[in-house]
Amino acid sequence: MPQKFVLLRHREVENIADIDVYIENGGYEALKQVLKMERSEVIDVMKASGLRGRGGAGFPTGLKWSFIPKNAEDVYIVINTDESETGTFKDHELLEYNPHQVIEGALIAAYAVGSKAVYNYWRGEYMDISYPCLWAVHQAYEKGILGENILGSDFSCDFYNHFGAGAYICGEETALLNSLMGELGQPWSKPPFPAVEGLYAKPTVVNNTETLANIPPIITKGADWYRSMGTERSPGTKIVCLSGHVNRPGNYEVEMGKVNYHDLIFGDDFGQGIPNGKKFKALLPSGGSGPLMNEEHLQVPLTYEGPETVGSVMGSASLIVMDETVDMVWAMGKATHFFKHESCGKCTPCREGTYWLDNLYERFLAGEGTAADIATMNDVAENMGGRTLCALGEFAKNPALSSIALYREDYEKHVRVSDGLPLPVAGD
């Protein structure tokens, strides 16, 4: 199954990061088109396309835009380029090699909701790779595509790049907005929702980088064209970040529903299998955040709905492959330690839950774990679910819960049997 380069166009068009090359290849035609449309028409096109957020949550983009109050005086567009999820590296490729498509998508979003400012919030560690995007913004200003009276219209919009300080929590939209305002990068309890009171307490749309890159081709080619790819619930293409124990890691753009996870790991067009003839053991389908998938699960299609049928999630489609040599207690201990380190500490279930899970993993890895500790770990993780202020706590429970359910034997290997009795069987 060949790739489709709707977003990763730089792989087909050399030097498309330069504005002249981008324009020669149809760039900013979508912006010219929407400047002749009513704002509500643009939102209707996005709704009809079925585009869903590519940051992980999958919320319908057009619907999100429609929540902005009509005739609001100050509205903001914020691009979420925090990209701190483990195993995710798609957004920085777009902004390094095809930045104008993201800029154009953001401008169309700004026009649709009546915004005069776009803020691109970068992961702090991306500063060194941001220069192509910063130059693209400069070029857009020189061409009259950013700034006052864009392309001779009455639409004006500025574009700002802002760098975070390396906090995973700032990928959550309200924590991102707090950080952008110079506050602590901690989420707030909703309501208010950002669409009503977001950046500087004004209506705000927060969209993922990949999400916005989809918008120009949807405008120029139409919602029906976009829906001709993918499935009813998951239209379009998706950039898949493939890493771990795989022969050919990297970003792959695929039509959703046309490939399954087995294809992505073992297919000749994609990962080309496990190195050194090792056997597959486990897959994290959405970085450290989503529940694990085992070999039996790999036949589900890459869609939002596919992994749900086996108790997991597509998320940002950051696939981390693990072979038979991986000790799941060690691997999930690493993931849990990451969540514990990145918890903002604002809510008790996440702050305390990640602390105790991390301690339990340390106990196992030190050779001091017991059979009772497996049950305790499962209990702690279950009690975090549905009780945290934001999604980080929901994510943090998944490494323990899914690995105990699917790979309990790895935990039992770590158990210290001091009384000489056989290990308990799962369910006892």
N, C-alpha and C positions, 0 to 999 in steps of 0.2 A: 504494500500500500504506500504509494508515494506521498510526500508531504505536500501541503498546500500553503503557499506563501502569501497569505492575505496580510499578515503582520510582519513576518520576518522577510520583508521585501528586499533587504540589502543582500540577501543570498542570491538573488536573481538580477538585481540592478546595482551595478557597481557605483560606489560613492553617492548613494542616495541621501546620505547625511548632509550633503551640500544642497543648499536651497535651490540652486539653478537646476541641478539634476532632478531634485524632487519635483519641481514645477514642470520640467520637461516630461516627466512620467505621470502627469495628472495631478500633481500635488496642489493643494489649496483650491481645486475646482469645487470640492464639496463645500468649502467655506463660502465661495462666491455664490453657490447655489442657495445656501440657507439664508444668505443676506437678502435674498429676494422673497423669502418665505415668512409667514407669520410664525412667531415663536411657538405657538401651540401646535402648528403643523409639524415642526421639527420634533417636538415631544411625541406626537402621534406616530411619526415614522419610527422612532426608537421603540415605542411600545409595540408596534406591529412587527418589528424585527425579532422581538423576543430575546434580545441581548441581555445576558445576565452578568453580574459583577464577577470579574476574574480574580479578585483578591482572595477568594475562598468561600465567602458566604453565598454567592450566587443570587443576590437580590436583583430583581428586574430593573434595568437601568432607566428605562423610560418612566416607569412608575416612581422611581426615586426622584427623578427630576420634577415630576408632577406634584410632589409634596411641597415644593417651594410656593409660598403664598403669592398669589397674583398681585402685581403692582408693588411688590416690596421695593423699597428705595435702595437698600444696600444688600447685595447678595454676593456670596463668594463661591468660587470653584476651588477645591483643594484636591491635588493629585497625590494619591498615596503611593509614594515610591520608597516607603520604609523598607519593604522587602527583607524582613528579618527572619522569616520562617526558615527553619533548617531545610536545606536541600532545595531552596528556591533561588533561581538566578536568571529569570526570564526578563524582568523589567529593565534591568540595567543593560541587557543586550539591545532592547528596543531603543533606549535613550542614548546609547553609544553609537548605534549604527543606523537607526531610522527615527531620529528625534522629531523631525517635522511632522510625522504622522501623529505623534502624541500631542504635539503643540496644536495641530489643526483640530484634533478631536476635542481638546480642552477648550479651544475657542468656540467651536460649535456648541459645546455644552454651556459655555458662558452666554452665548447669544440666546440659547433656548430658555434660560432661566433669568435673563436680565442681569448678568453679572458683569462688572467692569474690572475685575481682578482675578487672576489665577495664581494660586500658590502651589508650587511643586515641592512637597516635603520629601527630602531624600534621606535614606539611611546614612548616618554619619560616616560610615566606613567607605562610602561611595564617592567621596570628594575627589579623589584622584582620577576617577573614570567619568566625571561629570563634564569635562571640558567640551566634548562634542556637542552636548546639549546646550551648554552655556553659549557656545559659538552659534548654534542654530537659533537661539533666542535673539542674539545680536543681529544675525542676518535677517530675521523676520521683522525686527524693528526697522532696519535699513530699507526693506522692501515695502514698508507701510502695511505689513500684515499684523503687526502688534503696535499698540499705541493709540493715538487719536484718529478718529474717522477712518477706520480700517477699510482699505480698498475703496476709498471715496464714499463710504456709507456714513450713516449717523451712529454706527456702532463703534465704541471705543473700549479697549481692554488692555490692561498691562499684565505682564507675566513675571513672577518672582520665584527664584529658587532659594530654598531654605534647607539647611542641613541639620539633622538631629544629632544626638550625642551617643548613638549606639544602644538605644533601649528598645528591646523587643516589644515591650508593652505599647510603644508609640505606634505600632501597626494598627492598634485598635483606634477607631476613628475619633472617639472623644478624647482619648489620651493624646492622640496626635494633635488635635486642636488645642488642647491645653498647652502642649509643648510649643506649638507655633505661637501662642500668645505669651510665651515666657513663663508659664506656670509649671508646676510639677507635672511630669508626664504620667498622670493617673486618669483613669476613666471616670466619668461621672454617671450617676444613676439617671436613667431615662424614665419619664420625661424630665427636662425638655429634650426633644430630638434635634439633631443638628439642622434639619430642614426648617425648623422654627427658630431655634436659638443655637447657633453654632459658633463659628469664628467671630470673636468680638460681639457675641450675643446677637448676631445677625443670621438670617437664613443662609445655610451652607450646604453644598453638595460635595461629598467626598467620594471620589471615584478612583479605582485602581488604574495604574499606568496602562496595563494591557487592555482594560476595558475601553479606555479612551482611544486607543489605537484602532479599535474596531469601527469607530464612528464614521470617519471619512469614507471608507468603501461602502458602508451601509447607505450613506446619503447619495453617493454617485450611482450606485448600482441597484439600490432599492431594497426594501424590506423583504420582498418575495425572493430576491436573489439570495439574501442572507439565510432565509429560512429553507432554501433548497439544500443547504448543507446542514449536517447534524440531525438531531431528532426533534420531535415536537417540544419536549421540555428542555432540550439542550441544543439549540441551533448554533450554527457557526463552527469556527475552528477554535482549537485550544493549544496554547504552547505548553508542552510537557517538559519538565526539568527532570532528566534521568541521571542518577548518580549512584554511587556505591559499587557493589561487586557486579559490574557489567562491563563488557568489552568496549562498548562505544558510548560513553556518557555524553551528555550535552542537551541542548534544547531542540525539541522537535515540534513542529506545528502540524497538527493532525485534525481532520474533520471528526467531530465528536460522533460517537456511535459506530464509526467505521473500523475502529481497532479496539482490541481488548488489551488487558494488562499483560497477557502472555505475549501478544504480538510486540508490544513495546519493549519488553525485556529480551525476547529471543528472536524477534524478526530481523531479517537481513537488512531491512531499510532503517532499522532503529538500533536497539542495544546489542544485538548479535550475541546474546547469551552471556553466561557466567565465565569469568576467566579461569584458566588452568583446569578446565574440566570439572570444576566443583558443581555440586548440586545446589539448586535453589532452596532457601529455607523460609525467608520471610520478606514482606514488602511493607514499608511505610508509604502509603499512597498519597499522603499529603504532609510530608515532612514529619516532624515529631508530633504533630497535632492530632492526626487521625488514627483511629484504631487500626491495628495491624491486619494484613491479609496474608493468608497462607496459600499454598499451591492450588488448593481446591477452588480458591476464590478468583484465580487469575483469568478465568474465562468471561468475567463480566465486562461489559463494554465501558470504555472511558466516556462517561457522561456524568451529569450530576446525579442521575437516578441509579446508575449502574452499581456503584459500591454500596449504596444504601441497602440493596437486596442482600448483602452479606455482612451488614452491620458496620460498614465503614463510610467514609466520605471521600469525594474527589478533592475537595478543598482547592488549593492552588495548583494541583496536579504536579507536586514535587515528589517524584518517586525515588525512594532510597531503597536499593536492593541489597539484601543480605544473604550470603551463602551459608552452607552447612557448617562452616567453622565458627560462626558467630554464636556466642553465649548470650541468650536473650536477657538474662539478668544483668549482665554487664552493659549491653546496648541500651536497655530501657532504664537502667540506672543513670547512664549518661544523659538520656533525654529528660529524665526527671530532675536531675541536677541542674540542667539548663533552665527548666521551668521554675525551679526554686530560686535560682539566681536572678531570673528576670521578673519574678513576681513583684509588683509595685508595693505590696504589703497593705493595701488600703482595706481589703475585706478579709475577714477572719478565715473563712473556709479555704481560700487560696493560700493565704500566708501560712496558716498552720498546717494545712493539708500537704502542701509541697514540702514543708520542713520535715514532717514526720515520714513522708514517703522517701525523701532523700536519706533520712537517717536509717530507715529500714533497709534500703538498698545497700548502704554502707555496711550494715551489719551482715547482710548476706555475702557481700564481696570480701569481707574480712574472715569468712568462714564461721560466723557465729549465728547464722540464721537458724530458726527452728520452724517446724511445721506450723506452729501457731502463728508465726510471723507472716506466713503466706496469707492466712485468713485475716490477720490484722491489716495487712497492706490492702487487701481487697476491700475491706470494710472502710478504711480511711478514704480510698479512692471513690467508692460509691457514695459516701457522705458529702463529697465535694460537688457531685453532680446536681445542677439546678439550683445551687445556693450561692454562686459566686457573682460578683458585680459585673464581670465581663467574661468574654470567651476564653481568656487565658486559663482560668481555673477549670473550665470545662475541658480544654485541651489537655491540661496537666494530669488529669485522671486516666487518660486513655492508654499511655504506655503500660501502666501497671495492670489495668483491667483487661486489656486485650491480650497482653502477653501471658498473664496467668491463665486466661481462658484457653488460649491456643497452644501455649508452650510451657505448661505446668511442669513438665519433666525437667526443664532447665532449672527451675527453682528447687525442685526436690534434690537435684544433684548437689546443691549448695547447702542443703540442710545438715546440720550437725546432729548425728544420731548418737546421743550419749547413753541411752538406756538399752541399746541393742535391739530395739523393736523395729519391725518393718515400717517403712514410710506409709503414711496414710494415702488412701486412694482418693482421687478427686471426687468430691461429693460426700465423703464421710464426715 
